[in-house]
Amino acid sequence: MLRCMRTTLTLDPDVAALLQRVRHTQGGSFKTVVNDALREGLRHMIAPPDPPVRYRTPTVDLGRCLVGSLDDVAEVLAAGEGERFR
């Protein structure tokens, strides 16, 4: 079992400022805030990732086909260009 370990820790200025802000908000010692932040961060780091959310494409009813047959290219082009075909 691990006992308390004393170590020197160099913090980036932004991290130190956030820790000070949490310490002033929650109260407690700097040591307690650092230990709580490390515990929470390490739990988050070793936790399995959340399963990805599957995206489903919504369906839309486009109505009936506006041309008689898509196999007749000339009819499709005429309908697309606005010409009366027939």
N, CA, C and O atoms as a GROMACS GRO file, in nm:
protein
  344
    1MET      N    1   0.084  -0.118   0.000
    1MET     CA    2   0.000   0.000   0.000
    1MET      C    3   0.088   0.124   0.000
    1MET      O    4   0.186   0.133   0.074
    2LEU      N    5   0.051   0.218  -0.085
    2LEU     CA    6   0.128   0.342  -0.093
    2LEU      C    7   0.096   0.434   0.024
    2LEU      O    8  -0.018   0.445   0.067
    3ARG      N    9   0.198   0.496   0.072
    3ARG     CA   10   0.178   0.599   0.172
    3ARG      C   11   0.188   0.733   0.104
    3ARG      O   12   0.209   0.739  -0.017
    4CYS      N   13   0.173   0.838   0.177
    4CYS     CA   14   0.185   0.972   0.119
    4CYS      C   15   0.323   0.987   0.058
    4CYS      O   16   0.423   0.945   0.115
    5MET      N   17   0.326   1.047  -0.059
    5MET     CA   18   0.452   1.069  -0.128
    5MET      C   19   0.473   1.219  -0.140
    5MET      O   20   0.385   1.292  -0.187
    6ARG      N   21   0.587   1.262  -0.100
    6ARG     CA   22   0.619   1.403  -0.108
    6ARG      C   23   0.700   1.425  -0.235
    6ARG      O   24   0.798   1.354  -0.259
    7THR      N   25   0.659   1.522  -0.317
    7THR     CA   26   0.728   1.546  -0.443
    7THR      C   27   0.717   1.693  -0.479
    7THR      O   28   0.632   1.766  -0.428
    8THR      N   29   0.804   1.734  -0.568
    8THR     CA   30   0.798   1.871  -0.621
    8THR      C   31   0.724   1.866  -0.752
    8THR      O   32   0.753   1.782  -0.838
    9LEU      N   33   0.630   1.955  -0.768
    9LEU     CA   34   0.546   1.955  -0.887
    9LEU      C   35   0.553   2.095  -0.948
    9LEU      O   36   0.523   2.194  -0.881
   10THR      N   37   0.592   2.102  -1.076
   10THR     CA   38   0.595   2.231  -1.145
   10THR      C   39   0.467   2.245  -1.226
   10THR      O   40   0.440   2.164  -1.315
   11LEU      N   41   0.390   2.347  -1.195
   11LEU     CA   42   0.262   2.368  -1.261
   11LEU      C   43   0.274   2.481  -1.363
   11LEU      O   44   0.344   2.579  -1.342
   12ASP      N   45   0.203   2.463  -1.474
   12ASP     CA   46   0.193   2.572  -1.570
   12ASP      C   47   0.111   2.684  -1.506
   12ASP      O   48   0.027   2.657  -1.420
   13PRO      N   49   0.135   2.809  -1.546
   13PRO     CA   50   0.063   2.920  -1.484
   13PRO      C   51  -0.089   2.910  -1.492
   13PRO      O   52  -0.160   2.945  -1.398
   14ASP      N   53  -0.141   2.861  -1.606
   14ASP     CA   54  -0.287   2.850  -1.619
   14ASP      C   55  -0.344   2.745  -1.525
   14ASP      O   56  -0.453   2.763  -1.471
   15VAL      N   57  -0.271   2.636  -1.505
   15VAL     CA   58  -0.317   2.531  -1.414
   15VAL      C   59  -0.313   2.581  -1.271
   15VAL      O   60  -0.406   2.556  -1.194
   16ALA      N   61  -0.207   2.651  -1.235
   16ALA     CA   62  -0.196   2.706  -1.100
   16ALA      C   63  -0.309   2.804  -1.073
   16ALA      O   64  -0.366   2.805  -0.964
   17ALA      N   65  -0.343   2.887  -1.172
   17ALA     CA   66  -0.451   2.984  -1.154
   17ALA      C   67  -0.585   2.913  -1.135
   17ALA      O   68  -0.666   2.953  -1.052
   18LEU      N   69  -0.609   2.807  -1.214
   18LEU     CA   70  -0.734   2.731  -1.198
   18LEU      C   71  -0.741   2.665  -1.061
   18LEU      O   72  -0.847   2.664  -0.998
   19LEU      N   73  -0.630   2.610  -1.015
   19LEU     CA   74  -0.628   2.547  -0.883
   19LEU      C   75  -0.655   2.650  -0.773
   19LEU      O   76  -0.728   2.622  -0.678
   20GLN      N   77  -0.596   2.768  -0.786
   20GLN     CA   78  -0.620   2.873  -0.688
   20GLN      C   79  -0.767   2.916  -0.689
   20GLN      O   80  -0.827   2.940  -0.584
   21ARG      N   81  -0.825   2.924  -0.809
   21ARG     CA   82  -0.966   2.963  -0.819
   21ARG      C   83  -1.055   2.859  -0.751
   21ARG      O   84  -1.148   2.895  -0.678
   22VAL      N   85  -1.027   2.730  -0.774
   22VAL     CA   86  -1.105   2.624  -0.710
   22VAL      C   87  -1.085   2.628  -0.559
   22VAL      O   88  -1.180   2.610  -0.483
   23ARG      N   89  -0.963   2.652  -0.515
   23ARG     CA   90  -0.934   2.658  -0.371
   23ARG      C   91  -1.014   2.770  -0.305
   23ARG      O   92  -1.068   2.753  -0.196
   24HIS      N   93  -1.019   2.886  -0.371
   24HIS     CA   94  -1.095   2.998  -0.314
   24HIS      C   95  -1.245   2.971  -0.317
   24HIS      O   96  -1.317   3.014  -0.227
   25THR      N   97  -1.293   2.901  -0.420
   25THR     CA   98  -1.435   2.873  -0.432
   25THR      C   99  -1.480   2.767  -0.332
   25THR      O  100  -1.582   2.784  -0.265
   26GLN      N  101  -1.403   2.658  -0.323
   26GLN     CA  102  -1.444   2.545  -0.240
   26GLN      C  103  -1.386   2.551  -0.100
   26GLN      O  104  -1.432   2.481  -0.009
   27GLY      N  105  -1.287   2.633  -0.083
   27GLY     CA  106  -1.219   2.634   0.046
   27GLY      C  107  -1.125   2.515   0.052
   27GLY      O  108  -1.114   2.440  -0.045
   28GLY      N  109  -1.060   2.496   0.160
   28GLY     CA  110  -0.968   2.384   0.175
   28GLY      C  111  -0.827   2.423   0.136
   28GLY      O  112  -0.801   2.534   0.088
   29SER      N  113  -0.737   2.332   0.159
   29SER     CA  114  -0.596   2.360   0.134
   29SER      C  115  -0.560   2.335  -0.013
   29SER      O  116  -0.632   2.267  -0.086
   30PHE      N  117  -0.448   2.392  -0.053
   30PHE     CA  118  -0.399   2.374  -0.189
   30PHE      C  119  -0.371   2.225  -0.214
   30PHE      O  120  -0.399   2.173  -0.322
   31LYS      N  121  -0.315   2.159  -0.115
   31LYS     CA  122  -0.284   2.015  -0.125
   31LYS      C  123  -0.412   1.934  -0.152
   31LYS      O  124  -0.411   1.844  -0.236
   32THR      N  125  -0.520   1.966  -0.082
   32THR     CA  126  -0.646   1.894  -0.100
   32THR      C  127  -0.702   1.916  -0.239
   32THR      O  128  -0.749   1.822  -0.304
   33VAL      N  129  -0.696   2.040  -0.286
   33VAL     CA  130  -0.748   2.072  -0.419
   33VAL      C  131  -0.668   2.000  -0.526
   33VAL      O  132  -0.725   1.945  -0.620
   34VAL      N  133  -0.535   1.998  -0.513
   34VAL     CA  134  -0.450   1.929  -0.611
   34VAL      C  135  -0.480   1.780  -0.610
   34VAL      O  136  -0.495   1.720  -0.716
   35ASN      N  137  -0.489   1.719  -0.493
   35ASN     CA  138  -0.518   1.575  -0.486
   35ASN      C  139  -0.656   1.542  -0.544
   35ASN      O  140  -0.670   1.443  -0.616
   36ASP      N  141  -0.757   1.623  -0.513
   36ASP     CA  142  -0.890   1.599  -0.568
   36ASP      C  143  -0.891   1.612  -0.720
   36ASP      O  144  -0.952   1.531  -0.789
   37ALA      N  145  -0.822   1.715  -0.771
   37ALA     CA  146  -0.816   1.734  -0.916
   37ALA      C  147  -0.744   1.619  -0.984
   37ALA      O  148  -0.787   1.572  -1.089
   38LEU      N  149  -0.635   1.574  -0.924
   38LEU     CA  150  -0.562   1.459  -0.982
   38LEU      C  151  -0.648   1.333  -0.979
   38LEU      O  152  -0.650   1.257  -1.076
   39ARG      N  153  -0.717   1.309  -0.870
   39ARG     CA  154  -0.802   1.190  -0.862
   39ARG      C  155  -0.910   1.192  -0.971
   39ARG      O  156  -0.930   1.094  -1.042
   40GLU      N  157  -0.978   1.305  -0.982
   40GLU     CA  158  -1.086   1.315  -1.080
   40GLU      C  159  -1.030   1.304  -1.223
   40GLU      O  160  -1.088   1.235  -1.307
   41GLY      N  161  -0.921   1.371  -1.249
   41GLY     CA  162  -0.862   1.365  -1.382
   41GLY      C  163  -0.812   1.226  -1.418
   41GLY      O  164  -0.831   1.181  -1.530
   42LEU      N  165  -0.749   1.159  -1.324
   42LEU     CA  166  -0.698   1.024  -1.350
   42LEU      C  167  -0.812   0.924  -1.369
   42LEU      O  168  -0.802   0.835  -1.453
   43ARG      N  169  -0.920   0.939  -1.292
   43ARG     CA  170  -1.037   0.852  -1.313
   43ARG      C  171  -1.093   0.871  -1.454
   43ARG      O  172  -1.131   0.775  -1.522
   44HIS      N  173  -1.098   0.996  -1.495
   44HIS     CA  174  -1.148   1.026  -1.630
   44HIS      C  175  -1.055   0.968  -1.737
   44HIS      O  176  -1.103   0.919  -1.839
   45MET      N  177  -0.926   0.975  -1.715
   45MET     CA  178  -0.829   0.926  -1.814
   45MET      C  179  -0.833   0.775  -1.831
   45MET      O  180  -0.810   0.724  -1.941
   46ILE      N  181  -0.860   0.701  -1.722
   46ILE     CA  182  -0.859   0.555  -1.733
   46ILE      C  183  -0.996   0.495  -1.760
   46ILE      O  184  -1.008   0.375  -1.785
   47ALA      N  185  -1.100   0.578  -1.756
   47ALA     CA  186  -1.236   0.529  -1.782
   47ALA      C  187  -1.249   0.491  -1.930
   47ALA      O  188  -1.189   0.556  -2.016
   48PRO      N  189  -1.327   0.388  -1.959
   48PRO     CA  190  -1.348   0.353  -2.099
   48PRO      C  191  -1.424   0.464  -2.170
   48PRO      O  192  -1.510   0.529  -2.109
   49PRO      N  193  -1.395   0.486  -2.296
   49PRO     CA  194  -1.465   0.592  -2.368
   49PRO      C  195  -1.612   0.560  -2.386
   49PRO      O  196  -1.652   0.443  -2.391
   50ASP      N  197  -1.693   0.665  -2.394
   50ASP     CA  198  -1.836   0.646  -2.418
   50ASP      C  199  -1.855   0.588  -2.558
   50ASP      O  200  -1.782   0.623  -2.650
   51PRO      N  201  -1.953   0.500  -2.574
   51PRO     CA  202  -1.976   0.445  -2.708
   51PRO      C  203  -2.021   0.557  -2.803
   51PRO      O  204  -2.093   0.648  -2.762
   52PRO      N  205  -1.979   0.550  -2.927
   52PRO     CA  206  -2.018   0.655  -3.021
   52PRO      C  207  -2.168   0.653  -3.045
   52PRO      O  208  -2.232   0.548  -3.047
   53VAL      N  209  -2.223   0.770  -3.064
   53VAL     CA  210  -2.366   0.784  -3.093
   53VAL      C  211  -2.386   0.764  -3.242
   53VAL      O  212  -2.327   0.834  -3.324
   54ARG      N  213  -2.469   0.667  -3.276
   54ARG     CA  214  -2.494   0.639  -3.418
   54ARG      C  215  -2.585   0.744  -3.476
   54ARG      O  216  -2.687   0.779  -3.416
   55TYR      N  217  -2.548   0.795  -3.591
   55TYR     CA  218  -2.630   0.894  -3.659
   55TYR      C  219  -2.719   0.822  -3.759
   55TYR      O  220  -2.672   0.740  -3.838
   56ARG      N  221  -2.843   0.852  -3.756
   56ARG     CA  222  -2.938   0.796  -3.851
   56ARG      C  223  -2.986   0.908  -3.942
   56ARG      O  224  -3.032   1.012  -3.895
   57THR      N  225  -2.976   0.886  -4.072
   57THR     CA  226  -3.022   0.983  -4.169
   57THR      C  227  -3.174   0.979  -4.173
   57THR      O  228  -3.232   0.872  -4.195
   58PRO      N  229  -3.239   1.092  -4.153
   58PRO     CA  230  -3.385   1.091  -4.157
   58PRO      C  231  -3.435   1.066  -4.299
   58PRO      O  232  -3.374   1.110  -4.397
   59THR      N  233  -3.546   0.997  -4.308
   59THR     CA  234  -3.604   0.970  -4.439
   59THR      C  235  -3.703   1.079  -4.476
   59THR      O  236  -3.763   1.142  -4.389
   60VAL      N  237  -3.719   1.099  -4.605
   60VAL     CA  238  -3.809   1.202  -4.655
   60VAL      C  239  -3.885   1.143  -4.773
   60VAL      O  240  -3.826   1.078  -4.860
   61ASP      N  241  -4.014   1.165  -4.777
   61ASP     CA  242  -4.094   1.120  -4.890
   61ASP      C  243  -4.085   1.225  -4.999
   61ASP      O  244  -4.130   1.338  -4.980
   62LEU      N  245  -4.028   1.191  -5.113
   62LEU     CA  246  -4.011   1.284  -5.223
   62LEU      C  247  -4.130   1.287  -5.318
   62LEU      O  248  -4.130   1.362  -5.416
   63GLY      N  249  -4.228   1.207  -5.290
   63GLY     CA  250  -4.346   1.206  -5.376
   63GLY      C  251  -4.325   1.114  -5.495
   63GLY      O  252  -4.229   1.038  -5.503
   64ARG      N  253  -4.420   1.124  -5.588
   64ARG     CA  254  -4.412   1.036  -5.705
   64ARG      C  255  -4.309   1.091  -5.803
   64ARG      O  256  -4.271   1.208  -5.796
   65CYS      N  257  -4.264   1.006  -5.893
   65CYS     CA  258  -4.169   1.045  -5.996
   65CYS      C  259  -4.238   1.138  -6.096
   65CYS      O  260  -4.349   1.108  -6.140
   66LEU      N  261  -4.174   1.249  -6.132
   66LEU     CA  262  -4.236   1.348  -6.219
   66LEU      C  263  -4.227   1.313  -6.367
   66LEU      O  264  -4.296   1.374  -6.450
   67VAL      N  265  -4.146   1.217  -6.400
   67VAL     CA  266  -4.138   1.171  -6.540
   67VAL      C  267  -4.185   1.028  -6.544
   67VAL      O  268  -4.181   0.956  -6.444
   68GLY      N  269  -4.229   0.987  -6.658
   68GLY     CA  270  -4.284   0.853  -6.672
   68GLY      C  271  -4.183   0.744  -6.642
   68GLY      O  272  -4.211   0.653  -6.564
   69SER      N  273  -4.066   0.753  -6.703
   69SER     CA  274  -3.967   0.649  -6.686
   69SER      C  275  -3.827   0.711  -6.685
   69SER      O  276  -3.793   0.791  -6.772
   70LEU      N  277  -3.749   0.674  -6.588
   70LEU     CA  278  -3.612   0.724  -6.582
   70LEU      C  279  -3.522   0.655  -6.685
   70LEU      O  280  -3.408   0.697  -6.706
   71ASP      N  281  -3.573   0.551  -6.747
   71ASP     CA  282  -3.496   0.481  -6.849
   71ASP      C  283  -3.494   0.558  -6.980
   71ASP      O  284  -3.404   0.539  -7.062
   72ASP      N  285  -3.591   0.645  -7.002
   72ASP     CA  286  -3.598   0.723  -7.124
   72ASP      C  287  -3.527   0.857  -7.099
   72ASP      O  288  -3.585   0.951  -7.046
   73VAL      N  289  -3.399   0.862  -7.139
   73VAL     CA  290  -3.316   0.978  -7.110
   73VAL      C  291  -3.370   1.104  -7.177
   73VAL      O  292  -3.366   1.212  -7.117
   74ALA      N  293  -3.419   1.093  -7.296
   74ALA     CA  294  -3.470   1.210  -7.367
   74ALA      C  295  -3.589   1.270  -7.292
   74ALA      O  296  -3.600   1.393  -7.284
   75GLU      N  297  -3.676   1.187  -7.239
   75GLU     CA  298  -3.791   1.237  -7.164
   75GLU      C  299  -3.747   1.305  -7.035
   75GLU      O  300  -3.802   1.409  -6.998
   76VAL      N  301  -3.650   1.247  -6.967
   76VAL     CA  302  -3.600   1.306  -6.842
   76VAL      C  303  -3.536   1.441  -6.868
   76VAL      O  304  -3.560   1.537  -6.795
   77LEU      N  305  -3.453   1.450  -6.975
   77LEU     CA  306  -3.389   1.578  -7.009
   77LEU      C  307  -3.492   1.682  -7.050
   77LEU      O  308  -3.480   1.799  -7.012
   78ALA      N  309  -3.591   1.643  -7.124
   78ALA     CA  310  -3.694   1.737  -7.165
   78ALA      C  311  -3.771   1.788  -7.045
   78ALA      O  312  -3.802   1.907  -7.037
   79ALA      N  313  -3.802   1.700  -6.950
   79ALA     CA  314  -3.875   1.742  -6.830
   79ALA      C  315  -3.786   1.833  -6.745
   79ALA      O  316  -3.836   1.930  -6.688
   80GLY      N  317  -3.659   1.804  -6.737
   80GLY     CA  318  -3.567   1.886  -6.659
   80GLY      C  319  -3.546   2.023  -6.720
   80GLY      O  320  -3.524   2.119  -6.647
   81GLU      N  321  -3.552   2.034  -6.850
   81GLU     CA  322  -3.532   2.160  -6.918
   81GLU      C  323  -3.662   2.238  -6.934
   81GLU      O  324  -3.662   2.349  -6.986
   82GLY      N  325  -3.770   2.181  -6.892
   82GLY     CA  326  -3.898   2.252  -6.897
   82GLY      C  327  -3.972   2.237  -7.028
   82GLY      O  328  -4.075   2.302  -7.047
   83GLU      N  329  -3.925   2.156  -7.118
   83GLU     CA  330  -3.993   2.139  -7.247
   83GLU      C  331  -4.111   2.044  -7.229
   83GLU      O  332  -4.109   1.956  -7.143
   84ARG      N  333  -4.211   2.063  -7.310
   84ARG     CA  334  -4.322   1.968  -7.311
   84ARG      C  335  -4.279   1.855  -7.402
   84ARG      O  336  -4.242   1.877  -7.517
   85PHE      N  337  -4.284   1.739  -7.350
   85PHE     CA  338  -4.244   1.621  -7.429
   85PHE      C  339  -4.365   1.538  -7.453
   85PHE      O  340  -4.430   1.505  -7.353
   86ARG      N  341  -4.403   1.504  -7.561
   86ARG     CA  342  -4.519   1.423  -7.600
   86ARG      C  343  -4.598   1.498  -7.695
   86ARG      O  344  -4.701   1.450  -7.741
   0.00000   0.00000   0.00000
